[in-house]
Amino acid sequence: MKEYIDMEEAAVRLSVSEGFIEQMVAKGRLTPDEKNRLAADQVAELGRLMERLRGQGIAAMINAVGDDQNPMD
């Protein structure tokens, strides 16, 4: 069974603001379900991407996940 978490929990798990999570949803990098919850594995995948980009600054991270290509693939 797939685990789902709310936006607040996703922000906590990634140590980011809820606003950042909302940005990732707006960019289509996180996809909430009909109850506005996120798949925990999708959040973890974004976390792994963020770890790879850490040290390059938050702007690089936002730009990377905003590219036309999905860097999480």
A tleap script that builds the chain and sets N, CA, C and O, in Angstrom:
source leaprc.protein.ff14SB
mol = sequence {
  NMET LYS GLU TYR ILE ASP MET GLU GLU ALA
  ALA VAL ARG LEU SER VAL SER GLU GLY PHE
  ILE GLU GLN MET VAL ALA LYS GLY ARG LEU
  THR PRO ASP GLU LYS ASN ARG LEU ALA ALA
  ASP GLN VAL ALA GLU LEU GLY ARG LEU MET
  GLU ARG LEU ARG GLY GLN GLY ILE ALA ALA
  MET ILE ASN ALA VAL GLY ASP ASP GLN ASN
  PRO MET CASP
}
set mol.1.N position { 0.846 -1.184 0.000 }
set mol.1.CA position { 0.000 0.000 0.000 }
set mol.1.C position { 0.890 1.244 0.000 }
set mol.1.O position { 1.865 1.325 0.747 }
set mol.2.N position { 0.546 2.188 -0.829 }
set mol.2.CA position { 1.318 3.407 -0.976 }
set mol.2.C position { 1.061 4.346 0.207 }
set mol.2.O position { -0.075 4.500 0.655 }
set mol.3.N position { 2.137 4.971 0.706 }
set mol.3.CA position { 2.023 5.920 1.814 }
set mol.3.C position { 1.843 7.326 1.252 }
set mol.3.O position { 2.553 7.729 0.331 }
set mol.4.N position { 0.896 8.064 1.809 }
set mol.4.CA position { 0.656 9.449 1.428 }
set mol.4.C position { 0.855 10.349 2.628 }
set mol.4.O position { 0.540 9.978 3.759 }
set mol.5.N position { 1.386 11.549 2.370 }
set mol.5.CA position { 1.605 12.519 3.443 }
set mol.5.C position { 1.057 13.867 3.001 }
set mol.5.O position { 0.909 14.131 1.808 }
set mol.6.N position { 0.757 14.717 3.981 }
set mol.6.CA position { 0.264 16.047 3.627 }
set mol.6.C position { 1.435 16.979 3.300 }
set mol.6.O position { 2.598 16.629 3.501 }
set mol.7.N position { 1.112 18.143 2.804 }
set mol.7.CA position { 2.130 19.108 2.374 }
set mol.7.C position { 3.037 19.520 3.539 }
set mol.7.O position { 4.245 19.686 3.371 }
set mol.8.N position { 2.442 19.678 4.706 }
set mol.8.CA position { 3.221 20.072 5.879 }
set mol.8.C position { 4.269 19.006 6.214 }
set mol.8.O position { 5.424 19.332 6.488 }
set mol.9.N position { 3.869 17.749 6.192 }
set mol.9.CA position { 4.797 16.657 6.485 }
set mol.9.C position { 5.880 16.565 5.416 }
set mol.9.O position { 7.037 16.284 5.728 }
set mol.10.N position { 5.514 16.799 4.157 }
set mol.10.CA position { 6.510 16.793 3.075 }
set mol.10.C position { 7.556 17.872 3.323 }
set mol.10.O position { 8.750 17.633 3.143 }
set mol.11.N position { 7.117 19.051 3.734 }
set mol.11.CA position { 8.045 20.144 4.025 }
set mol.11.C position { 8.978 19.769 5.169 }
set mol.11.O position { 10.174 20.054 5.115 }
set mol.12.N position { 8.445 19.140 6.189 }
set mol.12.CA position { 9.259 18.710 7.329 }
set mol.12.C position { 10.295 17.679 6.882 }
set mol.12.O position { 11.470 17.782 7.235 }
set mol.13.N position { 9.863 16.699 6.115 }
set mol.13.CA position { 10.780 15.646 5.674 }
set mol.13.C position { 11.912 16.184 4.810 }
set mol.13.O position { 13.025 15.659 4.840 }
set mol.14.N position { 11.628 17.236 4.037 }
set mol.14.CA position { 12.652 17.800 3.151 }
set mol.14.C position { 13.371 18.999 3.760 }
set mol.14.O position { 14.293 19.549 3.158 }
set mol.15.N position { 12.944 19.402 4.959 }
set mol.15.CA position { 13.516 20.582 5.634 }
set mol.15.C position { 13.416 21.823 4.755 }
set mol.15.O position { 14.381 22.567 4.585 }
set mol.16.N position { 12.217 22.026 4.200 }
set mol.16.CA position { 11.937 23.192 3.371 }
set mol.16.C position { 10.622 23.800 3.850 }
set mol.16.O position { 9.945 23.244 4.715 }
set mol.17.N position { 10.277 24.937 3.282 }
set mol.17.CA position { 9.003 25.573 3.633 }
set mol.17.C position { 7.856 24.920 2.866 }
set mol.17.O position { 8.068 24.263 1.847 }
set mol.18.N position { 6.656 25.109 3.366 }
set mol.18.CA position { 5.487 24.634 2.637 }
set mol.18.C position { 5.380 25.363 1.301 }
set mol.18.O position { 4.874 24.808 0.326 }
set mol.19.N position { 5.855 26.603 1.258 }
set mol.19.CA position { 5.852 27.360 0.011 }
set mol.19.C position { 6.682 26.681 -1.070 }
set mol.19.O position { 6.305 26.681 -2.241 }
set mol.20.N position { 7.827 26.096 -0.671 }
set mol.20.CA position { 8.664 25.370 -1.620 }
set mol.20.C position { 7.909 24.155 -2.155 }
set mol.20.O position { 7.946 23.872 -3.353 }
set mol.21.N position { 7.228 23.443 -1.266 }
set mol.21.CA position { 6.441 22.280 -1.685 }
set mol.21.C position { 5.360 22.727 -2.671 }
set mol.21.O position { 5.141 22.075 -3.692 }
set mol.22.N position { 4.694 23.828 -2.369 }
set mol.22.CA position { 3.660 24.347 -3.266 }
set mol.22.C position { 4.247 24.719 -4.626 }
set mol.22.O position { 3.608 24.516 -5.658 }
set mol.23.N position { 5.468 25.265 -4.624 }
set mol.23.CA position { 6.147 25.573 -5.890 }
set mol.23.C position { 6.392 24.318 -6.698 }
set mol.23.O position { 6.183 24.311 -7.911 }
set mol.24.N position { 6.829 23.261 -6.048 }
set mol.24.CA position { 7.100 22.009 -6.745 }
set mol.24.C position { 5.811 21.403 -7.300 }
set mol.24.O position { 5.822 20.775 -8.359 }
set mol.25.N position { 4.707 21.590 -6.587 }
set mol.25.CA position { 3.408 21.143 -7.091 }
set mol.25.C position { 3.029 21.976 -8.315 }
set mol.25.O position { 2.590 21.429 -9.327 }
set mol.26.N position { 3.197 23.298 -8.225 }
set mol.26.CA position { 2.860 24.185 -9.342 }
set mol.26.C position { 3.687 23.869 -10.582 }
set mol.26.O position { 3.199 24.001 -11.705 }
set mol.27.N position { 4.937 23.453 -10.386 }
set mol.27.CA position { 5.820 23.104 -11.498 }
set mol.27.C position { 5.587 21.675 -11.995 }
set mol.27.O position { 6.176 21.255 -12.991 }
set mol.28.N position { 4.737 20.944 -11.305 }
set mol.28.CA position { 4.429 19.583 -11.721 }
set mol.28.C position { 5.439 18.544 -11.274 }
set mol.28.O position { 5.415 17.413 -11.759 }
set mol.29.N position { 6.321 18.902 -10.365 }
set mol.29.CA position { 7.338 17.964 -9.887 }
set mol.29.C position { 6.836 17.101 -8.744 }
set mol.29.O position { 7.383 16.030 -8.480 }
set mol.30.N position { 5.797 17.565 -8.069 }
set mol.30.CA position { 5.085 16.775 -7.071 }
set mol.30.C position { 3.621 16.799 -7.474 }
set mol.30.O position { 3.106 17.841 -7.881 }
set mol.31.N position { 2.951 15.669 -7.366 }
set mol.31.CA position { 1.565 15.573 -7.812 }
set mol.31.C position { 0.679 15.121 -6.659 }
set mol.31.O position { 0.719 13.956 -6.263 }
set mol.32.N position { -0.118 16.036 -6.120 }
set mol.32.CA position { -1.004 15.644 -5.026 }
set mol.32.C position { -2.179 14.795 -5.526 }
set mol.32.O position { -2.581 14.877 -6.686 }
set mol.33.N position { -2.710 13.985 -4.620 }
set mol.33.CA position { -3.888 13.193 -4.960 }
set mol.33.C position { -5.144 14.035 -4.742 }
set mol.33.O position { -5.058 15.233 -4.473 }
set mol.34.N position { -6.291 13.408 -4.858 }
set mol.34.CA position { -7.564 14.128 -4.733 }
set mol.34.C position { -7.785 14.713 -3.335 }
set mol.34.O position { -8.624 15.596 -3.160 }
set mol.35.N position { -7.044 14.230 -2.347 }
set mol.35.CA position { -7.141 14.764 -0.980 }
set mol.35.C position { -6.002 15.739 -0.679 }
set mol.35.O position { -5.779 16.111 0.473 }
set mol.36.N position { -5.283 16.150 -1.735 }
set mol.36.CA position { -4.167 17.099 -1.634 }
set mol.36.C position { -2.999 16.539 -0.823 }
set mol.36.O position { -2.281 17.280 -0.151 }
set mol.37.N position { -2.821 15.210 -0.898 }
set mol.37.CA position { -1.696 14.544 -0.247 }
set mol.37.C position { -0.680 14.146 -1.304 }
set mol.37.O position { -1.005 14.015 -2.485 }
set mol.38.N position { 0.548 13.958 -0.861 }
set mol.38.CA position { 1.633 13.584 -1.763 }
set mol.38.C position { 2.096 12.166 -1.468 }
set mol.38.O position { 2.101 11.730 -0.317 }
set mol.39.N position { 2.483 11.455 -2.512 }
set mol.39.CA position { 3.042 10.121 -2.325 }
set mol.39.C position { 4.396 10.261 -1.633 }
set mol.39.O position { 5.255 11.012 -2.094 }
set mol.40.N position { 4.584 9.555 -0.546 }
set mol.40.CA position { 5.829 9.656 0.232 }
set mol.40.C position { 7.040 9.296 -0.611 }
set mol.40.O position { 8.104 9.891 -0.443 }
set mol.41.N position { 6.901 8.324 -1.522 }
set mol.41.CA position { 8.048 7.951 -2.354 }
set mol.41.C position { 8.427 9.058 -3.331 }
set mol.41.O position { 9.604 9.223 -3.652 }
set mol.42.N position { 7.448 9.814 -3.804 }
set mol.42.CA position { 7.730 10.939 -4.694 }
set mol.42.C position { 8.475 12.046 -3.924 }
set mol.42.O position { 9.397 12.667 -4.452 }
set mol.43.N position { 8.067 12.275 -2.693 }
set mol.43.CA position { 8.745 13.263 -1.845 }
set mol.43.C position { 10.180 12.814 -1.572 }
set mol.43.O position { 11.106 13.623 -1.619 }
set mol.44.N position { 10.360 11.531 -1.289 }
set mol.44.CA position { 11.711 11.001 -1.039 }
set mol.44.C position { 12.590 11.146 -2.275 }
set mol.44.O position { 13.780 11.441 -2.158 }
set mol.45.N position { 12.019 10.944 -3.453 }
set mol.45.CA position { 12.770 11.088 -4.702 }
set mol.45.C position { 13.227 12.535 -4.885 }
set mol.45.O position { 14.361 12.785 -5.292 }
set mol.46.N position { 12.346 13.478 -4.586 }
set mol.46.CA position { 12.727 14.888 -4.646 }
set mol.46.C position { 13.830 15.174 -3.631 }
set mol.46.O position { 14.747 15.945 -3.915 }
set mol.47.N position { 13.750 14.569 -2.468 }
set mol.47.CA position { 14.782 14.731 -1.445 }
set mol.47.C position { 16.144 14.253 -1.935 }
set mol.47.O position { 17.164 14.888 -1.665 }
set mol.48.N position { 16.160 13.142 -2.650 }
set mol.48.CA position { 17.427 12.637 -3.201 }
set mol.48.C position { 18.000 13.608 -4.228 }
set mol.48.O position { 19.208 13.843 -4.256 }
set mol.49.N position { 17.143 14.167 -5.063 }
set mol.49.CA position { 17.587 15.168 -6.033 }
set mol.49.C position { 18.164 16.381 -5.310 }
set mol.49.O position { 19.211 16.901 -5.696 }
set mol.50.N position { 17.486 16.823 -4.274 }
set mol.50.CA position { 17.952 17.982 -3.515 }
set mol.50.C position { 19.311 17.722 -2.897 }
set mol.50.O position { 20.157 18.616 -2.865 }
set mol.51.N position { 19.535 16.515 -2.406 }
set mol.51.CA position { 20.835 16.162 -1.828 }
set mol.51.C position { 21.943 16.280 -2.866 }
set mol.51.O position { 23.034 16.769 -2.572 }
set mol.52.N position { 21.653 15.825 -4.088 }
set mol.52.CA position { 22.649 15.919 -5.156 }
set mol.52.C position { 22.964 17.367 -5.500 }
set mol.52.O position { 24.088 17.689 -5.886 }
set mol.53.N position { 21.969 18.241 -5.359 }
set mol.53.CA position { 22.146 19.646 -5.717 }
set mol.53.C position { 22.623 20.518 -4.552 }
set mol.53.O position { 22.988 21.677 -4.747 }
set mol.54.N position { 22.616 19.956 -3.352 }
set mol.54.CA position { 23.005 20.730 -2.169 }
set mol.54.C position { 24.401 21.310 -2.352 }
set mol.54.O position { 25.285 20.647 -2.894 }
set mol.55.N position { 24.598 22.514 -1.912 }
set mol.55.CA position { 25.883 23.167 -2.069 }
set mol.55.C position { 25.900 24.095 -3.270 }
set mol.55.O position { 26.782 24.946 -3.390 }
set mol.56.N position { 24.929 23.933 -4.160 }
set mol.56.CA position { 24.842 24.807 -5.320 }
set mol.56.C position { 23.845 25.931 -5.088 }
set mol.56.O position { 23.655 26.782 -5.957 }
set mol.57.N position { 23.212 25.942 -3.934 }
set mol.57.CA position { 22.262 26.994 -3.587 }
set mol.57.C position { 20.844 26.642 -3.970 }
set mol.57.O position { 20.611 25.824 -4.860 }
set mol.58.N position { 19.902 27.264 -3.294 }
set mol.58.CA position { 18.491 26.988 -3.521 }
set mol.58.C position { 18.059 27.402 -4.923 }
set mol.58.O position { 17.183 26.762 -5.505 }
set mol.59.N position { 18.654 28.459 -5.481 }
set mol.59.CA position { 18.279 28.888 -6.835 }
set mol.59.C position { 18.585 27.790 -7.851 }
set mol.59.O position { 17.780 27.538 -8.747 }
set mol.60.N position { 19.742 27.135 -7.720 }
set mol.60.CA position { 20.102 26.043 -8.627 }
set mol.60.C position { 19.114 24.898 -8.482 }
set mol.60.O position { 18.751 24.249 -9.464 }
set mol.61.N position { 18.684 24.656 -7.255 }
set mol.61.CA position { 17.748 23.579 -6.988 }
set mol.61.C position { 16.408 23.874 -7.650 }
set mol.61.O position { 15.836 23.004 -8.306 }
set mol.62.N position { 15.905 25.093 -7.483 }
set mol.62.CA position { 14.618 25.465 -8.070 }
set mol.62.C position { 14.714 25.437 -9.587 }
set mol.62.O position { 13.800 24.952 -10.253 }
set mol.63.N position { 15.808 25.951 -10.145 }
set mol.63.CA position { 15.988 25.925 -11.598 }
set mol.63.C position { 16.058 24.502 -12.110 }
set mol.63.O position { 15.475 24.197 -13.151 }
set mol.64.N position { 16.750 23.629 -11.414 }
set mol.64.CA position { 16.907 22.246 -11.859 }
set mol.64.C position { 15.575 21.525 -11.902 }
set mol.64.O position { 15.304 20.789 -12.851 }
set mol.65.N position { 14.749 21.720 -10.904 }
set mol.65.CA position { 13.469 21.037 -10.898 }
set mol.65.C position { 12.447 21.761 -11.748 }
set mol.65.O position { 11.337 21.265 -11.935 }
set mol.66.N position { 12.801 22.926 -12.266 }
set mol.66.CA position { 11.906 23.665 -13.140 }
set mol.66.C position { 12.204 23.475 -14.605 }
set mol.66.O position { 11.458 23.972 -15.449 }
set mol.67.N position { 13.279 22.764 -14.941 }
set mol.67.CA position { 13.636 22.517 -16.334 }
set mol.67.C position { 12.551 21.716 -17.030 }
set mol.67.O position { 11.740 21.049 -16.387 }
set mol.68.N position { 12.548 21.793 -18.366 }
set mol.68.CA position { 11.578 21.035 -19.148 }
set mol.68.C position { 11.776 19.547 -18.956 }
set mol.68.O position { 10.804 18.791 -18.937 }
set mol.69.N position { 13.012 19.116 -18.813 }
set mol.69.CA position { 13.268 17.710 -18.550 }
set mol.69.C position { 13.099 17.461 -17.069 }
set mol.69.O position { 13.475 18.301 -16.251 }
set mol.70.N position { 12.551 16.346 -16.720 }
set mol.70.CA position { 12.349 16.011 -15.322 }
set mol.70.C position { 13.630 15.360 -14.790 }
set mol.70.O position { 13.924 14.218 -15.143 }
set mol.71.N position { 14.403 16.069 -13.940 }
set mol.71.CA position { 15.638 15.507 -13.432 }
set mol.71.C position { 15.431 14.344 -12.469 }
set mol.71.O position { 16.388 13.688 -12.058 }
set mol.72.N position { 14.165 14.093 -12.111 }
set mol.72.CA position { 13.880 13.001 -11.189 }
set mol.72.C position { 13.678 11.707 -11.944 }
set mol.72.O position { 13.514 10.659 -11.319 }
set mol.73.N position { 13.685 11.741 -13.287 }
set mol.73.CA position { 13.536 10.513 -14.078 }
set mol.73.C position { 14.830 9.755 -14.144 }
set mol.73.O position { 14.894 8.696 -14.768 }
savepdb mol mol.pdb
quit
